[in-house]
Amino acid sequence: MTRVQLQQTLERLKYLDVPICELSPKINGTLLKLIRQVEAEVAKKGIKFRPEYYLGTGWGCVDKSISIEIPFWFQNETLMAIEDDMAYDGVEDEGEIKMGLRHEFGHAINYAYRLYLDPEWKSLFGNIKRKYNDYYRFNPWSKRHVKHLPDYYAQKHPDEDWAETFAVWLTPMSGWKNIYGKTPAIKKLMYVDRKMKAIAHVQPENTRSKRDVPIEKVRMTVREFYGADYEDVGPSEQLLEDIDAMKRIFPNGFKTRRNLRDAWKLVHKFSPLLFAKMSDELGISRQTGDRVVHALEKICKTYDLKTRQGDEDEKIIGVSMYLSRKFSQD
């Protein structure tokens, strides 16, 4: 395992044990960039309305609210890598994330302006009160529906039909007039086009904000959420043993942060002593010793392990004894 692979694996293992409610609820990085890009598309259409965004356990827009739920794993690259490992279809790329954002924006604007009450909306899309089923039959050759998200999602429910039609209309250079110009779906797209121009500068009738499952309320860990084992993210048994050992030698749970020192700096400081022990007493090569000590440092740094000032000698003896046991077993 290279040093880069080691760091990636440690980051994934660390996140598996984190309760989802302790993840940062802030939307930033790549996800924020993609939201801004979609909002720029909306602004280009002259629409002033903006929904609320929050991190949750999946995609969604609470019925009759303007709150858009976005999966927590888009928060950073490590969580996205875990999702990619665990999800059947893998994690969405940036283009697919924007597709999801356009779709959910369609729901939010529908609820904000109560478009679903418009008789023309009902005649084109159907009754929004129709029973919502997770399982639905679809016709892959239907000309009455647009194709945006997979599985012909527009055919699931009138509300989804609207959101998918809105998303196709919003997508830059989608060519919707040419693609759907000779199909029944063009009537729905033309309705979206007319309606969005009509409400572009109108204040929404509904500004109700309601969150379904924000991450702040999800107490299960990332590992529990996926039903995953540590082995699912690719660590060796030896690496798991090293992690367990460092956590035992440098246990967290201090009542105060005063007089604490970074454990990884202690391991690094005494690495020459550890190298000498492995070479002289255990017959370990310098290359192997360097790899082992580097791994212990990275574990301590990734898990933010600490030691109290004055406990350094005791702790480094603990690391030395662990190395003796580790290589004696080999």
C-alpha positions in Angstrom: 0.0 0.0 0.0 1.4 3.4 -1.0 1.4 6.3 1.3 -1.4 8.0 -0.6 -3.4 4.8 -0.5 -2.7 4.5 3.3 -4.0 8.0 3.9 -7.1 7.4 1.8 -7.9 4.2 3.6 -7.4 5.7 7.1 -9.7 8.6 6.2 -12.4 6.2 5.1 -12.0 4.1 8.2 -12.2 7.2 10.4 -15.4 8.3 8.8 -17.1 4.9 9.2 -17.1 5.4 13.0 -18.4 9.0 12.9 -22.1 9.5 13.9 -23.8 11.2 11.0 -25.1 13.9 13.3 -21.5 14.9 14.1 -20.7 15.6 10.4 -20.6 19.3 9.5 -24.0 20.4 8.3 -22.4 23.1 6.2 -22.6 22.9 2.4 -19.3 23.9 0.8 -16.6 22.7 -1.6 -17.6 21.0 -4.8 -21.2 20.7 -3.7 -21.6 24.4 -3.1 -20.0 25.1 -6.5 -22.5 22.8 -8.3 -25.4 24.5 -6.5 -24.2 27.9 -7.6 -23.9 26.6 -11.2 -27.5 25.4 -11.2 -28.6 28.7 -9.6 -26.8 30.5 -12.3 -28.8 28.5 -14.8 -32.0 29.6 -13.0 -30.9 33.2 -12.9 -30.2 33.1 -16.6 -33.9 32.2 -17.0 -34.8 35.4 -15.1 -36.2 33.4 -12.1 -35.6 35.1 -8.7 -36.8 32.3 -6.5 -34.3 30.3 -4.5 -35.0 27.3 -2.3 -33.4 26.2 1.0 -30.7 23.5 0.9 -29.6 21.1 3.7 -27.7 17.8 4.0 -29.7 14.7 4.8 -29.7 11.0 4.0 -30.8 11.2 0.4 -32.3 13.4 -2.3 -35.7 15.0 -1.7 -37.9 18.0 -1.3 -40.5 17.8 1.5 -44.0 17.9 0.2 -45.3 21.5 -0.1 -42.1 23.0 1.2 -39.1 24.8 -0.4 -36.5 22.7 1.4 -34.2 20.6 -0.7 -32.5 17.6 0.9 -29.1 16.7 -0.5 -27.2 13.5 0.4 -24.6 14.0 3.1 -21.9 12.0 1.2 -21.5 14.9 -1.2 -19.9 16.8 1.7 -16.4 15.7 0.8 -14.3 13.4 -1.3 -13.8 10.8 1.4 -17.5 10.3 2.0 -18.1 10.2 -1.7 -15.5 7.4 -2.0 -17.3 5.5 0.7 -20.6 5.9 -1.1 -18.9 4.8 -4.4 -17.8 1.6 -2.6 -21.1 0.9 -1.0 -23.8 2.0 -3.5 -25.0 -0.4 -6.1 -24.7 2.1 -8.9 -21.7 4.0 -7.4 -21.6 7.6 -6.5 -22.9 10.3 -8.8 -20.5 12.4 -10.7 -20.7 16.2 -11.0 -23.0 16.1 -14.0 -25.4 13.7 -12.2 -25.4 15.8 -9.1 -26.5 18.8 -11.1 -29.3 16.7 -12.7 -30.5 15.9 -9.2 -30.4 19.6 -8.2 -32.4 20.7 -11.2 -35.0 18.0 -10.5 -35.4 19.0 -6.8 -35.4 22.7 -7.8 -38.4 21.8 -9.9 -40.2 20.4 -6.9 -39.4 23.4 -4.8 -40.6 25.9 -7.3 -43.8 23.9 -7.9 -44.6 24.1 -4.1 -43.5 27.7 -3.8 -45.9 29.0 -6.4 -48.5 26.2 -5.9 -48.4 25.5 -9.6 -50.1 22.1 -9.0 -53.4 23.9 -8.3 -53.4 25.4 -11.8 -56.1 23.6 -13.9 -53.7 23.6 -16.9 -51.0 21.9 -14.7 -53.5 19.3 -13.7 -54.6 18.6 -17.3 -51.0 18.2 -18.4 -49.4 16.4 -15.5 -52.3 14.9 -13.5 -53.5 15.1 -9.9 -50.7 15.7 -7.4 -52.8 14.0 -4.8 -52.5 10.7 -6.6 -51.1 7.9 -4.4 -47.3 7.9 -4.4 -45.8 4.5 -4.9 -42.1 3.7 -4.7 -42.6 0.9 -7.3 -44.1 1.9 -10.6 -44.4 0.5 -14.1 -43.0 2.6 -17.0 -43.2 2.6 -20.8 -39.7 3.1 -22.2 -41.2 4.2 -25.5 -43.6 6.8 -24.1 -43.7 10.1 -26.0 -45.7 11.8 -23.3 -42.8 12.1 -20.9 -39.3 13.5 -20.9 -36.2 11.5 -20.0 -33.9 13.1 -17.4 -33.2 10.9 -14.4 -32.8 7.1 -14.9 -35.6 4.6 -14.9 -38.0 6.9 -16.7 -38.7 8.8 -13.5 -41.1 11.2 -15.0 -43.6 8.3 -15.3 -43.6 7.7 -11.5 -46.1 10.4 -10.4 -47.5 13.7 -11.6 -45.2 15.6 -9.2 -42.2 13.8 -10.6 -43.4 14.3 -14.2 -43.4 18.1 -13.5 -40.0 18.1 -11.8 -38.4 16.1 -14.7 -40.0 18.3 -17.3 -38.7 21.4 -15.4 -35.2 19.9 -15.2 -35.1 19.2 -19.0 -36.3 22.7 -19.6 -33.6 24.2 -17.3 -30.7 22.2 -18.5 -28.4 24.3 -20.8 -28.3 23.2 -24.4 -30.7 20.3 -23.8 -32.3 21.0 -27.2 -35.7 20.2 -25.8 -37.6 22.0 -28.6 -35.9 19.8 -31.2 -35.9 16.6 -29.2 -39.5 16.8 -28.0 -41.0 19.1 -30.7 -43.0 16.4 -32.4 -44.1 14.5 -29.3 -46.9 15.1 -26.8 -44.3 16.0 -24.2 -43.7 19.3 -25.9 -47.0 20.7 -24.5 -45.6 20.2 -21.0 -42.3 21.8 -21.8 -44.0 24.8 -23.4 -46.2 25.1 -20.3 -43.0 25.2 -18.1 -41.5 27.9 -20.5 -44.6 30.1 -20.3 -45.1 29.6 -16.6 -41.6 30.4 -15.6 -41.7 33.6 -17.6 -44.9 34.6 -15.9 -43.7 34.0 -12.3 -40.0 35.0 -12.8 -40.3 38.2 -10.8 -43.3 37.3 -8.7 -42.9 36.6 -5.0 -43.7 33.0 -4.1 -47.0 32.3 -2.4 -45.4 29.6 -0.1 -42.1 30.0 1.7 -42.6 27.2 4.1 -39.4 25.5 5.1 -39.5 22.0 6.4 -36.6 19.5 6.7 -37.3 15.8 6.5 -34.2 14.0 7.8 -31.4 16.6 8.4 -28.1 15.0 9.4 -28.3 16.7 12.7 -31.0 14.2 13.7 -29.3 11.0 12.4 -27.5 9.3 15.3 -26.3 6.2 13.5 -22.7 6.1 12.3 -21.7 6.1 8.7 -20.9 2.4 9.0 -24.3 1.7 10.4 -26.0 3.7 7.7 -24.4 1.5 5.0 -24.5 -1.7 7.1 -20.8 -2.0 6.3 -17.8 -3.8 7.8 -14.4 -2.2 8.1 -13.1 -4.6 5.5 -15.5 -3.1 2.9 -13.1 -0.1 2.5 -10.1 -2.2 1.9 -7.8 -2.2 5.0 -5.5 -5.1 5.8 -6.0 -7.0 9.0 -2.6 -5.6 10.1 -3.6 -2.0 9.6 -6.7 -2.6 11.7 -4.5 -4.0 14.4 -2.2 -1.0 14.2 -5.2 1.4 14.5 -6.5 -0.5 17.5 -3.1 -0.5 19.2 -2.6 3.3 18.8 -6.1 4.0 20.1 -5.3 1.9 23.2 -1.9 3.5 23.8 -3.3 7.0 23.1 -6.9 6.9 24.3 -9.1 9.9 23.9 -11.7 11.1 26.4 -9.7 13.8 28.2 -11.8 16.1 30.3 -9.7 19.1 29.3 -7.6 19.9 26.3 -5.0 21.6 28.4 -1.4 20.3 28.3 -2.1 17.9 25.5 0.4 17.0 22.8 -0.1 15.4 19.3 0.7 11.7 19.5 1.9 11.6 15.9 4.6 14.2 16.7 5.8 12.1 19.6 6.0 9.0 17.4 7.9 11.1 14.8 10.3 12.5 17.4 11.3 9.1 18.6 11.3 7.4 15.2 15.1 7.0 15.3 14.8 5.1 18.6 12.1 2.9 17.2 14.0 2.3 14.0 17.1 1.2 16.0 15.0 -1.2 18.2 13.4 -2.8 15.1 16.8 -3.1 13.4 18.9 -4.3 16.3 16.5 -6.4 18.3 14.0 -7.5 15.8 16.1 -7.7 12.6 13.7 -5.5 10.6 15.1 -3.6 7.6 15.2 0.2 7.5 12.7 0.3 4.6 10.2 -1.9 6.5 10.7 0.1 9.7 10.2 3.4 7.9 6.9 2.1 6.4 5.6 0.8 9.8 6.5 4.0 11.8 5.0 6.2 9.0 1.8 4.2 9.3 1.7 4.6 13.1 2.2 8.4 12.6 -0.6 8.6 10.0 -2.9 6.7 12.3 -2.3 9.0 15.2 -2.7 12.1 13.0 -5.8 10.9 11.2 -7.6 10.0 14.5 -6.2 13.2 16.2 -4.8 11.1 19.0 -3.3 13.0 22.0 -1.0 12.5 25.0 -0.6 14.5 28.1 2.6 16.5 28.7 4.8 14.4 31.0 3.4 11.1 29.7 5.8 10.9 26.7 8.2 8.3 28.1 5.4 6.0 29.1 3.7 6.3 25.7 6.7 5.7 23.6 7.6 2.7 25.7 4.0 1.5 24.9 4.6 1.9 21.2 8.0 0.1 21.5 6.4 -2.8 23.3 3.7 -3.0 20.7 6.3 -3.2 17.9 8.1 -6.0 19.7 4.9 -8.0 20.0 3.9 -7.2 16.4 7.1 -8.5 14.9 7.6 -11.3 17.4 4.3 -12.7 16.1 5.5 -12.5 12.5 
